[in-house]
Amino acid sequence: MSPHTPHYMVIGGGITGLSAAFYLQKRLEAEGAPFRISVVEKSEKLGGKIHTLERDGFVIEKGPDSFLARKKPIIDLAYELGLEGELTATNPKAKKTFIVRQGKLHPMPPGLVLGIPTQWTPFMRTGLISPLGKVRAAMDFVLPKRKKQTDESLGHFLKRRLGTEVLERVVEPLLAGIYAGDTFKLSLKSTFPQFGAMEQKHRSVILGMMASRKNVPEESAHLPQSVRHSVFVTFKRGLKTIVEGLEAALREGGAELRTGVGVTKVTAAAGDGSAAAGGPAKVVFEDGHEEVVDGLIVTTQTYQAAKLLDELPIAEVLRNIAYISVANVIMAFDRKDIPFELDASGFLVPRSEGLAITACTLTSAKWLHTAPDGKVVLRCYIGRAGEQEWPSLSDEELVELARRDIRKLLGIEASPLFSEVTRLMHSMPQYPVGHLEKLADFRAKLSAAMPRVWVTGAGFHGVGLPDCIRQGKEAANALVDRIESSAKANSAKEAVSAGL
């Protein structure tokens, strides 16, 4: 009888799943024992929300378009895949960002970091905040720190420290682009735990943010020299670069990548004596066939993972995580039809403005590789918490809404050369207060029920690409650690039993 080759499976071929499989492969290769890895993805393509479209000389991101340069996991992965030379920075001549206030574009004051002022003079001069609102924000310097260190909502924290005006006119529209959520329902510890840590250490979130800015050179030390000046980074050929890099590395390592393959259920399976210790998992597929695997990582949206684990009562935790739907409308124009200088990256729209779009990126100004000479591409965002009526509209109607708003704000009257609408349905997980505690309880109970199954992804600990990559790597290492620990414990028990 031939020896059993352990089979590890990843459900979900988005960036989390591909990263989990990549780091699982690296870990197992280093250990030298034989193994199999399979990635199964229900759609016909890998990469999840990442979707780079090349059209008529344009490089268009229909999903996410970039990532924070200071977040190491994606930069580390780029180096590991040999893609660091493909990284590209934002246009240094388009640093300005605007916020809409009473129908007009106001420049965002220099020194804002996640909406928190770190340079006081520019903040005091801005027309975005009233004199009274500035006085209220300055109270952050003298207000005592919160005694309780339990979780609270992001909105309550920011209102408590900086006041309503700063929250509604600056911070909320900025953060809406990340979570598309209601700040008064989002968990501080799950979204921006550094804010709470700054309050506890420095008493003031502004002083804490100012202190953190002194570490910027250290935070960028991991970056290639060519992109060190940039807050955001992407790849010259688009984000598909990292998906293609992961796919190539996995295939080279012998991984099996299956697309168009759906899964309906995950359960514990009875051991056959050949698998690693801890009890294998059984995966049931849409076509009815079943596979028993030695380790499993599930990286789907949490509501999809809940369906797979439906037989477990703890799946209710995942089912109760809410999601927001968002869309983006991309429009291309001739440069001659754009009546302003392309020296800004875009603008943000607070809820109070009553517009359809929540933000607009001047994509070809921000990223010089995205449009041919003489052409311009814009990207408008639609949808956030409390504004979920848009899915009933046609693509044509969404384009017209976006055109109406940019006509009003930017004066663009021309019809676009072409447009692309992307609907990201139920794509933005919302982390409620107490989210981390609930997930810790879920993981503990899942470990007890199915120790060789790990569930992770954007619905857990971060929605950005670097956060998803980090979670994929953590999942790979945690699963192997758990299996090896269980195997050693069982071997020790067998040795003791043999000695007896």
C-alpha positions in Angstrom: 0.0 0.0 0.0 1.5 3.4 -1.1 1.9 6.0 1.7 -0.7 8.6 2.1 0.1 12.1 0.6 -1.6 14.8 2.7 -4.1 16.8 0.7 -4.7 20.5 1.6 -7.5 22.5 0.0 -8.4 26.2 -0.2 -12.0 27.1 -1.0 -12.0 30.5 -2.7 -9.7 31.8 -5.4 -9.6 35.5 -4.4 -6.5 37.2 -3.1 -6.9 35.7 0.4 -7.3 32.2 -1.0 -4.4 32.4 -3.4 -2.2 33.9 -0.7 -3.2 31.1 1.7 -2.3 28.5 -0.9 1.0 30.2 -1.8 2.2 30.4 1.8 0.9 26.9 2.6 2.9 25.7 -0.4 6.1 27.5 0.8 5.7 26.2 4.4 5.2 22.6 3.3 8.0 22.7 0.7 10.3 23.9 3.5 9.4 20.9 5.6 10.3 18.5 2.8 7.4 16.0 3.1 5.1 15.2 0.1 1.8 17.0 -0.1 -1.0 18.1 -2.5 -2.7 21.5 -2.6 -5.9 22.3 -4.4 -7.6 25.7 -4.8 -11.3 25.6 -5.8 -13.1 28.6 -7.1 -16.8 28.8 -8.1 -16.4 31.5 -10.7 -14.5 31.0 -14.0 -11.6 33.3 -13.0 -9.1 33.6 -10.1 -8.5 36.9 -8.3 -11.9 37.6 -6.7 -12.7 41.3 -6.8 -9.4 42.1 -8.6 -10.3 42.6 -12.3 -7.9 44.6 -14.5 -9.3 45.4 -17.9 -7.1 46.5 -20.8 -9.0 48.4 -23.4 -7.9 50.8 -26.2 -4.7 51.5 -24.4 -6.4 52.1 -21.1 -5.5 50.1 -17.9 -8.8 50.0 -16.0 -9.4 48.5 -12.5 -13.0 47.3 -12.3 -12.4 46.3 -8.6 -9.8 47.6 -6.2 -7.3 49.9 -7.8 -4.4 50.2 -5.4 -3.2 49.6 -1.8 -1.5 51.4 1.0 2.3 51.3 0.5 3.0 51.2 4.3 1.3 47.8 4.7 4.0 45.3 4.3 2.2 42.0 3.5 1.6 42.9 -0.1 5.0 44.4 -0.6 6.7 41.3 0.9 4.6 39.1 -1.4 5.6 41.2 -4.4 9.3 40.6 -3.5 8.7 36.8 -3.0 7.1 36.6 -6.4 9.8 38.7 -8.1 7.4 41.5 -8.9 8.9 44.4 -7.0 10.1 46.0 -10.3 6.4 46.2 -11.4 5.4 48.4 -8.6 4.4 52.0 -9.5 3.7 55.1 -7.5 1.1 57.8 -7.8 1.8 60.9 -9.9 3.7 63.4 -7.6 2.1 66.3 -9.5 -1.4 65.2 -8.5 -1.2 65.2 -4.8 -4.3 67.4 -4.1 -7.5 65.9 -2.9 -10.8 67.7 -2.5 -13.9 67.3 -0.3 -17.3 68.6 -1.4 -18.8 71.2 0.9 -22.1 72.9 -0.1 -21.7 71.8 -3.7 -18.2 73.1 -4.1 -14.8 71.4 -4.0 -12.6 72.4 -1.1 -9.0 71.3 -0.9 -8.2 68.8 1.8 -5.8 70.6 4.2 -2.2 69.2 4.2 -1.3 67.0 7.0 -4.5 65.0 7.3 -3.8 61.4 8.0 -7.0 59.2 7.9 -8.8 62.5 8.5 -6.9 63.3 11.6 -5.0 66.7 11.5 -1.2 66.4 12.1 -0.5 70.0 10.9 -2.5 72.5 12.9 -2.0 75.7 10.8 -3.5 74.3 7.5 -6.4 72.8 9.4 -7.2 76.1 11.0 -7.3 77.8 7.6 -9.6 75.2 5.9 -13.1 76.3 4.8 -14.4 72.8 5.4 -14.8 73.3 9.1 -16.4 76.2 10.9 -14.5 78.2 13.6 -16.6 76.5 16.3 -15.9 73.1 14.7 -12.1 73.9 14.8 -12.4 74.9 18.5 -14.2 71.6 19.2 -11.5 69.6 17.4 -8.8 71.4 19.4 -10.4 70.1 22.6 -8.8 66.7 21.8 -5.6 68.2 23.2 -7.1 68.6 26.6 -9.9 66.0 26.9 -9.0 63.1 29.2 -8.5 59.6 27.7 -11.3 57.1 28.0 -11.0 55.0 31.1 -12.8 52.0 29.7 -10.8 50.1 27.1 -13.7 48.0 25.8 -14.7 48.3 22.2 -16.8 51.2 21.0 -18.0 52.4 17.6 -15.6 54.3 15.3 -18.2 57.1 15.0 -18.6 57.6 18.8 -14.8 57.6 19.2 -14.2 60.3 16.6 -17.2 62.4 17.7 -15.9 62.2 21.3 -12.4 63.2 20.4 -12.8 65.6 17.5 -16.5 66.6 17.3 -19.3 66.2 14.9 -18.1 68.5 12.1 -14.7 66.8 11.7 -16.4 63.4 11.7 -19.1 64.3 9.2 -17.2 66.6 6.8 -13.8 65.1 6.8 -13.3 61.7 8.4 -16.5 59.9 7.5 -16.3 60.6 3.7 -12.7 59.5 3.8 -13.3 56.2 5.6 -16.5 55.5 3.5 -14.1 54.6 0.7 -12.6 51.9 2.8 -15.7 50.3 4.5 -18.7 52.1 2.9 -20.3 51.8 6.3 -22.0 53.7 9.1 -19.2 54.8 11.4 -21.6 54.6 14.4 -22.0 50.9 13.7 -18.4 50.0 12.9 -16.1 48.6 15.6 -13.1 50.8 16.5 -11.0 47.8 17.4 -11.8 46.1 14.2 -11.2 49.0 11.9 -8.7 51.5 13.3 -7.4 50.1 16.6 -4.5 52.5 16.4 -6.8 55.4 17.2 -7.7 53.9 20.5 -4.1 53.0 21.2 -3.1 56.6 20.5 -5.6 57.9 22.9 -4.4 55.6 25.7 -0.7 56.3 25.1 -0.8 60.0 24.3 -4.2 61.0 25.7 -4.9 62.9 22.5 -5.5 61.2 19.1 -4.1 64.2 17.3 -0.9 64.1 19.4 -0.7 60.4 18.8 -1.1 60.8 15.1 1.6 63.5 15.1 4.0 61.2 16.9 3.3 58.3 14.5 4.2 60.6 11.6 7.7 60.7 12.9 8.0 57.0 12.1 7.0 57.4 8.4 10.6 56.8 7.1 10.8 53.6 9.1 7.4 52.5 7.7 8.5 53.0 4.1 11.9 51.3 4.5 10.6 48.1 3.1 9.6 49.8 -0.2 11.6 49.9 -3.4 13.2 53.3 -3.8 11.0 54.2 -6.8 7.8 54.2 -4.8 8.9 55.4 -1.3 7.3 58.8 -1.8 3.9 57.4 -2.5 1.0 56.7 0.0 -0.7 54.4 -2.5 1.0 51.9 -4.8 -0.2 49.6 -7.6 1.4 47.6 -10.5 2.3 49.0 -13.9 0.1 46.5 -15.7 -2.6 46.6 -13.0 -3.4 44.5 -10.0 -3.9 41.4 -12.1 -0.1 41.3 -11.9 -0.1 39.9 -8.4 -2.9 37.4 -9.3 -1.0 36.1 -12.3 2.2 36.0 -10.1 0.5 33.9 -7.5 -1.1 31.6 -10.1 2.2 31.0 -11.8 4.0 30.2 -8.5 1.3 27.8 -7.4 1.2 26.0 -10.7 5.0 25.8 -10.7 4.8 24.2 -7.2 2.3 21.6 -8.4 -0.9 23.1 -7.0 -4.1 22.2 -8.7 -6.2 25.4 -9.5 -9.8 24.5 -10.3 -12.2 27.2 -11.5 -15.9 26.8 -12.2 -16.1 24.5 -9.2 -18.7 25.1 -6.4 -18.8 23.6 -2.9 -22.0 23.1 -1.0 -20.9 21.7 2.4 -18.0 21.2 4.7 -18.2 18.6 7.5 -16.0 16.6 9.7 -15.1 13.2 8.2 -14.3 9.9 9.9 -10.6 9.2 9.8 -9.3 6.3 7.8 -6.0 6.0 9.6 -4.0 7.6 6.9 -4.6 11.2 7.5 -2.8 13.5 9.9 -4.0 13.7 13.5 -7.0 15.7 14.5 -9.7 14.4 12.1 -10.0 15.1 8.4 -12.6 17.3 6.8 -15.1 16.3 4.1 -15.9 18.7 1.2 -19.1 18.2 -0.7 -19.2 19.7 -4.2 -22.1 21.0 -6.3 -21.8 18.1 -8.7 -22.4 15.7 -5.8 -18.9 14.2 -5.4 -17.0 14.4 -2.1 -13.4 14.7 -1.2 -11.7 14.1 2.2 -8.9 16.5 2.9 -6.2 16.7 5.6 -6.4 20.5 6.0 -8.9 23.0 4.7 -8.9 26.8 4.5 -12.2 28.6 3.6 -11.8 32.1 2.3 -15.2 32.9 0.9 -17.4 35.8 2.1 -18.6 35.0 5.6 -22.3 34.5 4.5 -21.1 31.9 2.0 -18.8 30.2 4.6 -21.9 30.1 6.9 -23.7 28.0 4.3 -20.8 25.6 4.0 -20.7 25.1 7.8 -24.5 25.2 8.1 -24.6 22.0 10.3 -22.6 23.8 13.0 -24.6 26.2 15.3 -21.5 28.6 15.4 -22.1 29.3 11.7 -24.7 31.9 12.9 -21.9 34.2 13.8 -20.7 34.4 10.2 -24.2 34.6 8.9 -24.9 37.7 11.0 -22.0 39.7 9.6 -23.7 42.4 7.3 -22.4 43.4 3.9 -22.8 46.6 1.9 -23.1 46.6 -1.9 -21.1 49.2 -3.9 -20.6 50.0 -7.6 -18.1 52.0 -9.6 -18.6 53.8 -12.8 -15.5 54.3 -15.0 -15.7 56.9 -17.8 -13.1 57.7 -20.5 -12.9 61.2 -22.2 -10.8 63.1 -24.6 -8.4 65.5 -22.7 -9.8 68.4 -24.7 -13.2 67.9 -23.1 -11.9 68.2 -19.5 -12.2 71.9 -18.4 -9.6 71.8 -15.6 -6.0 71.0 -14.7 -5.3 67.4 -14.0 -3.3 68.2 -10.8 -5.4 66.3 -8.2 -6.2 62.7 -7.4 -9.9 63.2 -6.9 -12.5 64.2 -4.4 -14.7 62.8 -1.6 -18.5 63.5 -1.0 -20.0 63.6 2.5 -23.5 62.2 3.0 -24.9 65.6 3.7 -24.3 66.7 0.0 -27.1 64.5 -1.2 -25.2 63.3 -4.3 -25.4 59.9 -5.9 -21.6 59.4 -5.9 -19.6 59.0 -2.8 -16.2 59.8 -4.4 -14.5 60.3 -7.7 -10.9 59.4 -8.6 -9.2 61.3 -11.4 -7.6 57.9 -12.3 -5.4 59.0 -15.2 -4.1 62.0 -13.2 -3.3 59.8 -10.2 -1.9 56.9 -12.1 -0.1 58.0 -15.3 0.0 54.4 -16.7 -3.8 54.1 -16.9 -4.6 56.2 -20.1 -3.1 56.9 -23.5 -1.8 60.3 -24.3 -4.6 62.8 -24.9 -7.1 60.7 -23.0 -8.6 60.9 -19.4 -10.3 58.3 -17.3 -12.4 59.0 -14.2 -13.8 56.5 -11.7 -16.9 57.4 -9.7 -18.1 55.4 -6.6 -21.7 54.7 -5.7 -23.2 53.1 -2.6 -22.6 53.1 1.1 -24.6 52.2 4.3 -28.0 53.8 4.2 -27.8 54.3 0.4 -28.6 50.9 -1.0 -31.3 51.7 -3.5 -28.9 51.9 -6.5 -28.9 48.1 -7.4 -32.4 48.5 -8.9 -31.0 50.9 -11.5 -29.7 49.8 -14.9 -26.0 50.4 -15.8 -27.1 53.2 -18.1 -28.9 54.9 -15.2 -25.9 54.6 -13.0 -23.7 56.2 -15.7 -26.2 59.0 -16.0 -26.2 59.6 -12.2 -22.4 59.7 -12.2 -22.4 62.1 -15.2 -24.9 64.4 -13.5 -22.7 64.7 -10.4 -19.4 65.3 -12.3 -21.2 67.8 -14.5 -22.3 69.7 -11.5 -18.9 69.5 -9.6 -16.4 69.4 -12.5 -18.2 71.0 -15.4 -17.7 68.0 -17.7 -20.4 68.3 -20.4 -19.0 65.8 -23.0 -20.3 62.3 -23.4 -17.7 59.7 -22.4 -15.9 57.8 -25.1 -16.9 54.6 -23.2 -18.0 53.6 -19.7 -17.7 50.5 -17.6 -20.0 49.7 -14.6 -18.9 47.2 -12.0 -21.5 46.0 -9.4 -19.8 44.6 -6.3 -22.8 43.1 -4.6 -22.6 42.3 -0.9 -18.9 43.0 -1.1 -18.1 45.3 1.9 -18.2 43.5 5.3 -19.3 45.6 8.2 -17.5 45.0 11.5 -19.9 45.7 14.4 -18.8 46.6 18.0 -17.6 43.4 19.6 -16.7 41.8 16.2 -13.3 40.6 17.4 -14.6 38.9 20.5 -17.3 37.1 18.5 -14.8 35.9 16.0 -12.4 34.6 18.7 -15.3 32.6 20.1 -16.2 31.3 16.7 -12.6 30.2 16.0 -12.4 28.4 19.4 -15.6 26.5 18.8 -14.7 25.7 15.2 -11.3 24.4 16.3 -13.1 22.1 18.8 -15.6 20.8 16.2 -13.3 20.6 13.1 -9.6 21.3 14.1 -8.3 21.0 10.5 -10.6 23.7 9.1 -9.7 27.4 9.2 -12.0 30.2 8.0 -10.7 33.6 7.1 -11.0 36.5 4.7 -12.1 40.1 4.4 -15.1 39.5 6.7 -12.7 38.8 9.6 -9.7 41.2 10.1 -9.4 43.7 7.3 -10.8 44.4 3.9 -7.8 45.9 2.0 -5.6 43.7 -0.2 -2.6 43.7 2.2 -5.0 42.7 5.0 -6.3 39.8 3.0 -2.8 38.6 2.1 -1.8 38.8 5.7 -4.8 36.8 6.7 -4.1 34.2 4.0 -0.5 33.8 5.3 -1.7 33.6 8.9 -4.3 30.9 8.0 -1.7 28.8 6.2 0.7 28.9 9.2 -2.0 28.4 11.8 -3.5 25.4 10.1 -0.1 23.6 9.7 0.9 24.5 13.3 -2.4 23.1 14.5 -2.1 19.8 12.5 1.6 19.3 13.5 0.8 20.1 17.2 -2.0 17.6 17.2 0.1 14.9 15.4 2.9 15.3 18.0 0.4 15.1 20.9 -1.1 11.9 19.4 2.4 10.4 18.9 3.3 11.1 22.5 0.1 9.4 23.7 0.9 6.4 21.5 4.4 6.2 22.9 3.1 6.3 26.4 0.5 3.7 25.6 3.2 1.4 24.1 5.4 1.9 27.1 2.5 0.8 29.4 
